[in-house]
Protein backbone atom coordinates (compact mmCIF):
# COMPACT_ATOMS: atom_id res chain seq x y z
CA UNK A 1 0.00 0.00 0.00
CA UNK A 2 1.45 3.37 -1.05
CA UNK A 3 2.07 5.97 1.63
CA UNK A 4 -0.52 8.77 1.62
CA UNK A 5 2.14 11.39 0.91
CA UNK A 6 -0.23 14.24 0.19
CA UNK A 7 -2.21 13.63 3.38
CA UNK A 8 1.04 13.37 5.36
CA UNK A 9 2.14 16.66 3.82
CA UNK A 10 -1.10 18.22 5.11
CA UNK A 11 -0.29 16.94 8.60
CA UNK A 12 3.17 18.45 8.19
CA UNK A 13 1.45 21.74 7.39
CA UNK A 14 -0.62 21.40 10.57
CA UNK A 15 2.56 20.89 12.60
CA UNK A 16 4.16 23.96 11.04
CA UNK A 17 1.08 26.07 11.68
CA UNK A 18 0.82 24.84 15.27
CA UNK A 19 4.42 25.88 15.89
CA UNK A 20 3.77 29.22 14.21
CA UNK A 21 0.70 29.86 16.34
CA UNK A 22 2.70 29.16 19.48
CA UNK A 23 5.68 31.39 18.74
CA UNK A 24 3.81 34.21 17.01
CA UNK A 25 1.61 35.50 19.84
CA UNK A 26 4.17 37.80 21.45
CA UNK A 27 5.43 39.15 18.10
CA UNK A 28 1.86 39.82 16.89
CA UNK A 29 1.05 41.73 20.05
CA UNK A 30 4.25 43.77 19.67
CA UNK A 31 4.04 44.55 15.94
CA UNK A 32 0.31 44.29 15.20
CA UNK A 33 -1.19 41.63 12.92
CA UNK A 34 -0.88 43.69 9.72
CA UNK A 35 2.79 44.63 10.01
CA UNK A 36 3.72 41.22 11.43
CA UNK A 37 2.19 39.55 8.38
CA UNK A 38 3.74 42.08 5.97
CA UNK A 39 7.26 41.55 7.32
CA UNK A 40 7.05 37.76 7.18
CA UNK A 41 5.72 37.81 3.61
CA UNK A 42 8.48 40.10 2.32
CA UNK A 43 11.07 37.89 4.02
CA UNK A 44 9.70 34.64 2.60
CA UNK A 45 9.14 36.10 -0.88
CA UNK A 46 12.85 36.87 -1.07
CA UNK A 47 13.80 33.33 -0.03
CA UNK A 48 11.35 31.73 -2.45
CA UNK A 49 12.56 33.95 -5.31
CA UNK A 50 16.12 32.73 -4.73
CA UNK A 51 14.96 29.09 -4.73
CA UNK A 52 12.83 29.45 -7.87
CA UNK A 53 15.47 31.36 -9.84
CA UNK A 54 18.37 29.16 -8.71
CA UNK A 55 16.69 25.95 -9.85
CA UNK A 56 15.00 27.42 -12.93
CA UNK A 57 11.50 26.52 -11.79
CA UNK A 58 9.75 29.53 -13.36
CA UNK A 59 9.85 28.21 -16.96
CA UNK A 60 6.47 27.70 -18.63
CA UNK A 61 4.43 29.98 -16.39
CA UNK A 62 1.48 31.71 -18.06
CA UNK A 63 -0.47 34.82 -17.13
CA UNK A 64 -3.67 32.90 -16.34
CA UNK A 65 -1.97 30.64 -13.78
CA UNK A 66 -0.18 33.59 -12.20
CA UNK A 67 -3.48 35.48 -11.92
CA UNK A 68 -5.31 32.59 -10.28
CA UNK A 69 -2.56 32.02 -7.72
CA UNK A 70 -2.25 35.75 -7.05
CA UNK A 71 -5.96 35.96 -6.19
CA UNK A 72 -5.60 32.80 -4.08
CA UNK A 73 -2.70 34.38 -2.18
CA UNK A 74 -4.45 37.68 -1.57
CA UNK A 75 -7.53 35.92 -0.18
CA UNK A 76 -5.80 33.07 1.63
CA UNK A 77 -2.70 34.83 2.97
CA UNK A 78 -3.47 38.54 3.11
CA UNK A 79 -7.02 38.06 4.40
CA UNK A 80 -6.71 34.63 6.01
CA UNK A 81 -3.34 35.02 7.74
CA UNK A 82 -3.81 38.64 8.79
CA UNK A 83 -7.15 37.91 10.44
CA UNK A 84 -5.76 34.70 11.93
CA UNK A 85 -2.87 36.50 13.60
CA UNK A 86 -5.23 39.25 14.72
CA UNK A 87 -7.31 36.53 16.38
CA UNK A 88 -4.20 34.96 17.94
CA UNK A 89 -3.23 38.36 19.37
CA UNK A 90 -6.68 38.78 20.94
CA UNK A 91 -7.64 35.22 21.90
CA UNK A 92 -4.33 33.40 22.18
CA UNK A 93 -3.24 30.51 19.93
CA UNK A 94 -5.52 27.87 21.48
CA UNK A 95 -8.87 29.68 21.19
CA UNK A 96 -8.04 31.23 17.81
CA UNK A 97 -7.15 27.80 16.48
CA UNK A 98 -10.48 26.39 17.65
CA UNK A 99 -12.44 28.78 15.45
CA UNK A 100 -9.93 28.74 12.58
CA UNK A 101 -10.44 24.96 12.38
CA UNK A 102 -13.85 25.70 10.88
CA UNK A 103 -12.02 26.32 7.60
CA UNK A 104 -12.19 22.53 7.11
CA UNK A 105 -15.98 22.20 6.77
CA UNK A 106 -16.04 25.55 4.93
CA UNK A 107 -13.58 24.18 2.35
CA UNK A 108 -15.40 20.87 2.06
CA UNK A 109 -18.73 22.56 1.45
CA UNK A 110 -17.28 25.00 -1.08
CA UNK A 111 -15.38 22.20 -2.83
CA UNK A 112 -18.61 20.21 -3.10
CA UNK A 113 -20.70 23.20 -4.23
CA UNK A 114 -18.24 24.86 -6.62
CA UNK A 115 -15.82 22.15 -7.81
CA UNK A 116 -18.14 19.15 -7.71
CA UNK A 117 -15.81 17.29 -5.30
CA UNK A 118 -17.97 14.38 -4.17
CA UNK A 119 -16.88 13.06 -0.78
CA UNK A 120 -17.95 9.59 0.38
CA UNK A 121 -19.96 9.29 3.58
CA UNK A 122 -16.95 7.98 5.53
CA UNK A 123 -14.87 11.02 4.55
CA UNK A 124 -17.67 13.37 5.62
CA UNK A 125 -17.92 11.49 8.92
CA UNK A 126 -14.15 11.74 9.37
CA UNK A 127 -14.22 15.48 8.71
CA UNK A 128 -17.04 15.97 11.22
CA UNK A 129 -15.37 13.86 13.91
CA UNK A 130 -12.01 15.59 13.40
CA UNK A 131 -13.50 19.08 13.67
CA UNK A 132 -15.46 18.07 16.77
CA UNK A 133 -12.28 16.67 18.32
CA UNK A 134 -10.34 19.83 17.54
CA UNK A 135 -13.07 21.93 19.17
CA UNK A 136 -13.10 19.77 22.33
CA UNK A 137 -9.31 19.83 22.51
CA UNK A 138 -9.02 23.59 22.71
CA UNK A 139 -12.29 25.09 23.95
CA UNK A 140 -11.88 24.09 27.59
CA UNK A 141 -11.62 26.96 30.05
CA UNK A 142 -8.07 27.67 31.28
CA UNK A 143 -7.17 27.60 34.95
CA UNK A 144 -7.26 30.77 37.06
CA UNK A 145 -3.48 31.28 36.91
CA UNK A 146 -3.32 30.71 33.17
CA UNK A 147 -0.29 31.64 31.07
CA UNK A 148 -0.45 34.89 29.08
CA UNK A 149 -1.06 32.84 25.91
CA UNK A 150 -4.49 32.02 27.38
CA UNK A 151 -5.46 35.62 28.11
CA UNK A 152 -8.13 37.42 26.05
CA UNK A 153 -7.07 40.92 25.02
CA UNK A 154 -9.81 43.27 23.84
CA UNK A 155 -13.34 42.27 22.95
CA UNK A 156 -13.99 38.52 22.76
CA UNK A 157 -16.54 38.74 19.94
CA UNK A 158 -14.21 40.83 17.79
CA UNK A 159 -11.58 38.13 18.16
CA UNK A 160 -14.12 35.47 17.20
CA UNK A 161 -15.05 37.49 14.12
CA UNK A 162 -11.37 37.73 13.14
CA UNK A 163 -10.93 33.96 13.49
CA UNK A 164 -14.04 33.22 11.39
CA UNK A 165 -12.81 35.59 8.67
CA UNK A 166 -9.44 33.84 8.80
CA UNK A 167 -11.05 30.43 8.35
CA UNK A 168 -13.09 31.64 5.38
CA UNK A 169 -10.03 33.23 3.77
CA UNK A 170 -8.00 30.05 4.18
CA UNK A 171 -10.80 27.88 2.76
CA UNK A 172 -11.47 30.18 -0.21
CA UNK A 173 -7.77 30.54 -0.99
CA UNK A 174 -7.34 26.77 -0.99
CA UNK A 175 -10.34 26.30 -3.24
CA UNK A 176 -9.04 28.82 -5.80
CA UNK A 177 -5.55 27.28 -5.86
CA UNK A 178 -6.57 23.62 -6.10
CA UNK A 179 -7.38 23.40 -9.86
CA UNK A 180 -4.01 24.95 -10.69
CA UNK A 181 -2.12 22.69 -8.29
CA UNK A 182 -3.72 19.51 -9.62
CA UNK A 183 -2.21 20.38 -13.01
CA UNK A 184 1.23 19.67 -11.50
CA UNK A 185 2.59 23.17 -10.83
CA UNK A 186 5.74 23.24 -8.70
CA UNK A 187 4.78 24.10 -5.08
CA UNK A 188 7.71 26.51 -4.66
CA UNK A 189 6.60 28.52 -7.70
CA UNK A 190 3.02 28.53 -6.46
CA UNK A 191 4.15 29.65 -3.00
CA UNK A 192 6.22 32.46 -4.50
CA UNK A 193 3.29 33.78 -6.53
CA UNK A 194 0.80 33.53 -3.66
CA UNK A 195 3.07 35.02 -0.99
CA UNK A 196 4.52 37.61 -3.39
CA UNK A 197 1.09 38.81 -4.54
CA UNK A 198 -0.15 39.06 -0.98
CA UNK A 199 3.01 40.84 0.20
CA UNK A 200 2.91 43.29 -2.71
CA UNK A 201 -0.74 44.11 -2.01
CA UNK A 202 -0.02 44.58 1.69
CA UNK A 203 2.94 46.83 0.81
CA UNK A 204 0.67 49.04 -1.30
CA UNK A 205 -1.92 49.13 1.48
CA UNK A 206 0.79 50.04 4.00
CA UNK A 207 1.48 53.21 2.03
CA UNK A 208 -2.14 54.38 2.28
CA UNK A 209 -3.87 56.19 5.15
CA UNK A 210 -6.09 53.12 5.63
CA UNK A 211 -3.25 50.91 6.90
CA UNK A 212 -2.93 50.28 10.64
CA UNK A 213 -0.32 52.46 12.32
CA UNK A 214 3.13 50.91 12.29
CA UNK A 215 4.79 50.18 15.64
CA UNK A 216 7.05 52.91 17.01
CA UNK A 217 9.89 50.45 17.56
CA UNK A 218 10.82 47.06 16.12
CA UNK A 219 12.49 44.99 18.80
CA UNK A 220 15.09 42.41 17.81
CA UNK A 221 13.17 39.68 19.63
CA UNK A 222 9.94 40.45 17.74
CA UNK A 223 11.74 40.48 14.38
CA UNK A 224 13.50 37.17 15.11
CA UNK A 225 10.17 35.57 16.05
CA UNK A 226 8.59 37.00 12.90
CA UNK A 227 11.37 35.55 10.73
CA UNK A 228 11.01 32.16 12.44
CA UNK A 229 7.25 32.06 11.83
CA UNK A 230 7.86 33.07 8.22
CA UNK A 231 10.21 30.16 7.57
CA UNK A 232 8.14 27.59 9.46
CA UNK A 233 4.64 28.71 8.54
CA UNK A 234 4.99 30.18 5.04
CA UNK A 235 8.14 28.72 3.50
CA UNK A 236 7.73 25.16 4.79
CA UNK A 237 4.08 24.92 5.87
CA UNK A 238 2.50 26.64 2.88
CA UNK A 239 4.68 24.76 0.38
CA UNK A 240 3.66 21.46 1.98
CA UNK A 241 0.03 22.59 1.85
CA UNK A 242 0.19 23.36 -1.88
CA UNK A 243 1.86 20.01 -2.53
CA UNK A 244 -0.93 18.32 -0.55
CA UNK A 245 -3.56 20.03 -2.72
CA UNK A 246 -2.03 18.35 -5.79
CA UNK A 247 -3.07 14.89 -4.73
CA UNK A 248 -6.13 14.97 -2.47
CA UNK A 249 -9.49 16.71 -2.20
CA UNK A 250 -9.81 20.18 -0.76
CA UNK A 251 -12.01 19.21 2.18
CA UNK A 252 -9.72 16.40 3.29
CA UNK A 253 -6.55 18.48 3.03
CA UNK A 254 -8.25 21.36 4.86
CA UNK A 255 -9.32 18.98 7.62
CA UNK A 256 -5.87 17.47 8.09
CA UNK A 257 -4.21 20.90 8.11
CA UNK A 258 -6.84 22.08 10.62
CA UNK A 259 -5.57 19.61 13.24
CA UNK A 260 -2.89 22.14 14.23
CA UNK A 261 -4.87 23.12 17.39
CA UNK A 262 -4.58 19.51 18.57
CA UNK A 263 -0.88 19.38 17.77
CA UNK A 264 -0.36 22.62 19.66
CA UNK A 265 -1.53 21.08 22.96
CA UNK A 266 1.72 19.27 23.82
CA UNK A 267 3.69 22.22 22.47
CA UNK A 268 1.79 24.58 24.79
CA UNK A 269 2.45 22.20 27.68
CA UNK A 270 6.18 22.29 26.97
CA UNK A 271 6.19 26.05 26.51
CA UNK A 272 4.02 27.09 29.47
CA UNK A 273 4.45 24.19 31.88
CA UNK A 274 0.65 23.95 32.25
CA UNK A 275 -0.86 20.57 31.39
CA UNK A 276 -3.93 20.72 29.10
CA UNK A 277 -7.21 19.58 30.64
CA UNK A 278 -8.62 16.07 30.36
CA UNK A 279 -11.25 17.45 27.98
CA UNK A 280 -8.48 18.69 25.73
CA UNK A 281 -6.86 15.25 25.60
CA UNK A 282 -10.24 13.63 24.93
CA UNK A 283 -10.73 15.99 22.03
CA UNK A 284 -7.30 15.12 20.67
CA UNK A 285 -8.17 11.41 20.77
CA UNK A 286 -11.44 12.11 18.95
CA UNK A 287 -9.56 14.07 16.28
CA UNK A 288 -7.18 11.13 15.76
CA UNK A 289 -10.21 8.86 15.29
CA UNK A 290 -11.51 11.26 12.66
CA UNK A 291 -8.15 11.19 10.88
CA UNK A 292 -8.28 7.39 10.86
CA UNK A 293 -11.65 7.55 9.09
CA UNK A 294 -10.18 9.88 6.47
CA UNK A 295 -7.04 7.82 5.92
CA UNK A 296 -8.97 4.56 5.50
CA UNK A 297 -11.64 5.98 3.18
C-alpha positions as CSV (number, residue, x, y, z in Angstrom):
1,X,0.0,0.0,0.0
2,X,1.4,3.4,-1.0
3,X,2.1,6.0,1.6
4,X,-0.5,8.8,1.6
5,X,2.1,11.4,0.9
6,X,-0.2,14.2,0.2
7,X,-2.2,13.6,3.4
8,X,1.0,13.4,5.4
9,X,2.1,16.7,3.8
10,X,-1.1,18.2,5.1
11,X,-0.3,16.9,8.6
12,X,3.2,18.5,8.2
13,X,1.4,21.7,7.4
14,X,-0.6,21.4,10.6
15,X,2.6,20.9,12.6
16,X,4.2,24.0,11.0
17,X,1.1,26.1,11.7
18,X,0.8,24.8,15.3
19,X,4.4,25.9,15.9
20,X,3.8,29.2,14.2
21,X,0.7,29.9,16.3
22,X,2.7,29.2,19.5
23,X,5.7,31.4,18.7
24,X,3.8,34.2,17.0
25,X,1.6,35.5,19.8
26,X,4.2,37.8,21.4
27,X,5.4,39.2,18.1
28,X,1.9,39.8,16.9
29,X,1.0,41.7,20.1
30,X,4.3,43.8,19.7
31,X,4.0,44.5,15.9
32,X,0.3,44.3,15.2
33,X,-1.2,41.6,12.9
34,X,-0.9,43.7,9.7
35,X,2.8,44.6,10.0
36,X,3.7,41.2,11.4
37,X,2.2,39.5,8.4
38,X,3.7,42.1,6.0
39,X,7.3,41.5,7.3
40,X,7.0,37.8,7.2
41,X,5.7,37.8,3.6
42,X,8.5,40.1,2.3
43,X,11.1,37.9,4.0
44,X,9.7,34.6,2.6
45,X,9.1,36.1,-0.9
46,X,12.9,36.9,-1.1
47,X,13.8,33.3,0.0
48,X,11.3,31.7,-2.5
49,X,12.6,33.9,-5.3
50,X,16.1,32.7,-4.7
51,X,15.0,29.1,-4.7
52,X,12.8,29.4,-7.9
53,X,15.5,31.4,-9.8
54,X,18.4,29.2,-8.7
55,X,16.7,26.0,-9.9
56,X,15.0,27.4,-12.9
57,X,11.5,26.5,-11.8
58,X,9.8,29.5,-13.4
59,X,9.9,28.2,-17.0
60,X,6.5,27.7,-18.6
61,X,4.4,30.0,-16.4
62,X,1.5,31.7,-18.1
63,X,-0.5,34.8,-17.1
64,X,-3.7,32.9,-16.3
65,X,-2.0,30.6,-13.8
66,X,-0.2,33.6,-12.2
67,X,-3.5,35.5,-11.9
68,X,-5.3,32.6,-10.3
69,X,-2.6,32.0,-7.7
70,X,-2.3,35.8,-7.0
71,X,-6.0,36.0,-6.2
72,X,-5.6,32.8,-4.1
73,X,-2.7,34.4,-2.2
74,X,-4.5,37.7,-1.6
75,X,-7.5,35.9,-0.2
76,X,-5.8,33.1,1.6
77,X,-2.7,34.8,3.0
78,X,-3.5,38.5,3.1
79,X,-7.0,38.1,4.4
80,X,-6.7,34.6,6.0
81,X,-3.3,35.0,7.7
82,X,-3.8,38.6,8.8
83,X,-7.2,37.9,10.4
84,X,-5.8,34.7,11.9
85,X,-2.9,36.5,13.6
86,X,-5.2,39.3,14.7
87,X,-7.3,36.5,16.4
88,X,-4.2,35.0,17.9
89,X,-3.2,38.4,19.4
90,X,-6.7,38.8,20.9
91,X,-7.6,35.2,21.9
92,X,-4.3,33.4,22.2
93,X,-3.2,30.5,19.9
94,X,-5.5,27.9,21.5
95,X,-8.9,29.7,21.2
96,X,-8.0,31.2,17.8
97,X,-7.1,27.8,16.5
98,X,-10.5,26.4,17.6
99,X,-12.4,28.8,15.4
100,X,-9.9,28.7,12.6
101,X,-10.4,25.0,12.4
102,X,-13.9,25.7,10.9
103,X,-12.0,26.3,7.6
104,X,-12.2,22.5,7.1
105,X,-16.0,22.2,6.8
106,X,-16.0,25.6,4.9
107,X,-13.6,24.2,2.3
108,X,-15.4,20.9,2.1
109,X,-18.7,22.6,1.4
110,X,-17.3,25.0,-1.1
111,X,-15.4,22.2,-2.8
112,X,-18.6,20.2,-3.1
113,X,-20.7,23.2,-4.2
114,X,-18.2,24.9,-6.6
115,X,-15.8,22.2,-7.8
116,X,-18.1,19.2,-7.7
117,X,-15.8,17.3,-5.3
118,X,-18.0,14.4,-4.2
119,X,-16.9,13.1,-0.8
120,X,-17.9,9.6,0.4
121,X,-20.0,9.3,3.6
122,X,-16.9,8.0,5.5
123,X,-14.9,11.0,4.5
124,X,-17.7,13.4,5.6
125,X,-17.9,11.5,8.9
126,X,-14.2,11.7,9.4
127,X,-14.2,15.5,8.7
128,X,-17.0,16.0,11.2
129,X,-15.4,13.9,13.9
130,X,-12.0,15.6,13.4
131,X,-13.5,19.1,13.7
132,X,-15.5,18.1,16.8
133,X,-12.3,16.7,18.3
134,X,-10.3,19.8,17.5
135,X,-13.1,21.9,19.2
136,X,-13.1,19.8,22.3
137,X,-9.3,19.8,22.5
138,X,-9.0,23.6,22.7
139,X,-12.3,25.1,24.0
140,X,-11.9,24.1,27.6
141,X,-11.6,27.0,30.1
142,X,-8.1,27.7,31.3
143,X,-7.2,27.6,35.0
144,X,-7.3,30.8,37.1
145,X,-3.5,31.3,36.9
146,X,-3.3,30.7,33.2
147,X,-0.3,31.6,31.1
148,X,-0.5,34.9,29.1
149,X,-1.1,32.8,25.9
150,X,-4.5,32.0,27.4
151,X,-5.5,35.6,28.1
152,X,-8.1,37.4,26.1
153,X,-7.1,40.9,25.0
154,X,-9.8,43.3,23.8
155,X,-13.3,42.3,22.9
156,X,-14.0,38.5,22.8
157,X,-16.5,38.7,19.9
158,X,-14.2,40.8,17.8
159,X,-11.6,38.1,18.2
160,X,-14.1,35.5,17.2
161,X,-15.1,37.5,14.1
162,X,-11.4,37.7,13.1
163,X,-10.9,34.0,13.5
164,X,-14.0,33.2,11.4
165,X,-12.8,35.6,8.7
166,X,-9.4,33.8,8.8
167,X,-11.1,30.4,8.4
168,X,-13.1,31.6,5.4
169,X,-10.0,33.2,3.8
170,X,-8.0,30.0,4.2
171,X,-10.8,27.9,2.8
172,X,-11.5,30.2,-0.2
173,X,-7.8,30.5,-1.0
174,X,-7.3,26.8,-1.0
175,X,-10.3,26.3,-3.2
176,X,-9.0,28.8,-5.8
177,X,-5.6,27.3,-5.9
178,X,-6.6,23.6,-6.1
179,X,-7.4,23.4,-9.9
180,X,-4.0,24.9,-10.7
181,X,-2.1,22.7,-8.3
182,X,-3.7,19.5,-9.6
183,X,-2.2,20.4,-13.0
184,X,1.2,19.7,-11.5
185,X,2.6,23.2,-10.8
186,X,5.7,23.2,-8.7
187,X,4.8,24.1,-5.1
188,X,7.7,26.5,-4.7
189,X,6.6,28.5,-7.7
190,X,3.0,28.5,-6.5
191,X,4.1,29.7,-3.0
192,X,6.2,32.5,-4.5
193,X,3.3,33.8,-6.5
194,X,0.8,33.5,-3.7
195,X,3.1,35.0,-1.0
196,X,4.5,37.6,-3.4
197,X,1.1,38.8,-4.5
198,X,-0.2,39.1,-1.0
199,X,3.0,40.8,0.2
200,X,2.9,43.3,-2.7
201,X,-0.7,44.1,-2.0
202,X,0.0,44.6,1.7
203,X,2.9,46.8,0.8
204,X,0.7,49.0,-1.3
205,X,-1.9,49.1,1.5
206,X,0.8,50.0,4.0
207,X,1.5,53.2,2.0
208,X,-2.1,54.4,2.3
209,X,-3.9,56.2,5.2
210,X,-6.1,53.1,5.6
211,X,-3.3,50.9,6.9
212,X,-2.9,50.3,10.6
213,X,-0.3,52.5,12.3
214,X,3.1,50.9,12.3
215,X,4.8,50.2,15.6
216,X,7.1,52.9,17.0
217,X,9.9,50.4,17.6
218,X,10.8,47.1,16.1
219,X,12.5,45.0,18.8
220,X,15.1,42.4,17.8
221,X,13.2,39.7,19.6
222,X,9.9,40.5,17.7
223,X,11.7,40.5,14.4
224,X,13.5,37.2,15.1
225,X,10.2,35.6,16.1
226,X,8.6,37.0,12.9
227,X,11.4,35.5,10.7
228,X,11.0,32.2,12.4
229,X,7.3,32.1,11.8
230,X,7.9,33.1,8.2
231,X,10.2,30.2,7.6
232,X,8.1,27.6,9.5
233,X,4.6,28.7,8.5
234,X,5.0,30.2,5.0
235,X,8.1,28.7,3.5
236,X,7.7,25.2,4.8
237,X,4.1,24.9,5.9
238,X,2.5,26.6,2.9
239,X,4.7,24.8,0.4
240,X,3.7,21.5,2.0
241,X,0.0,22.6,1.9
242,X,0.2,23.4,-1.9
243,X,1.9,20.0,-2.5
244,X,-0.9,18.3,-0.5
245,X,-3.6,20.0,-2.7
246,X,-2.0,18.4,-5.8
247,X,-3.1,14.9,-4.7
248,X,-6.1,15.0,-2.5
249,X,-9.5,16.7,-2.2
250,X,-9.8,20.2,-0.8
251,X,-12.0,19.2,2.2
252,X,-9.7,16.4,3.3
253,X,-6.6,18.5,3.0
254,X,-8.2,21.4,4.9
255,X,-9.3,19.0,7.6
256,X,-5.9,17.5,8.1
257,X,-4.2,20.9,8.1
258,X,-6.8,22.1,10.6
259,X,-5.6,19.6,13.2
260,X,-2.9,22.1,14.2
261,X,-4.9,23.1,17.4
262,X,-4.6,19.5,18.6
263,X,-0.9,19.4,17.8
264,X,-0.4,22.6,19.7
265,X,-1.5,21.1,23.0
266,X,1.7,19.3,23.8
267,X,3.7,22.2,22.5
268,X,1.8,24.6,24.8
269,X,2.4,22.2,27.7
270,X,6.2,22.3,27.0
271,X,6.2,26.1,26.5
272,X,4.0,27.1,29.5
273,X,4.5,24.2,31.9
274,X,0.7,24.0,32.3
275,X,-0.9,20.6,31.4
276,X,-3.9,20.7,29.1
277,X,-7.2,19.6,30.6
278,X,-8.6,16.1,30.4
279,X,-11.2,17.5,28.0
280,X,-8.5,18.7,25.7
281,X,-6.9,15.3,25.6
282,X,-10.2,13.6,24.9
283,X,-10.7,16.0,22.0
284,X,-7.3,15.1,20.7
285,X,-8.2,11.4,20.8
286,X,-11.4,12.1,18.9
287,X,-9.6,14.1,16.3
288,X,-7.2,11.1,15.8
289,X,-10.2,8.9,15.3
290,X,-11.5,11.3,12.7
291,X,-8.2,11.2,10.9
292,X,-8.3,7.4,10.9
293,X,-11.7,7.6,9.1
294,X,-10.2,9.9,6.5
295,X,-7.0,7.8,5.9
296,X,-9.0,4.6,5.5
297,X,-11.6,6.0,3.2
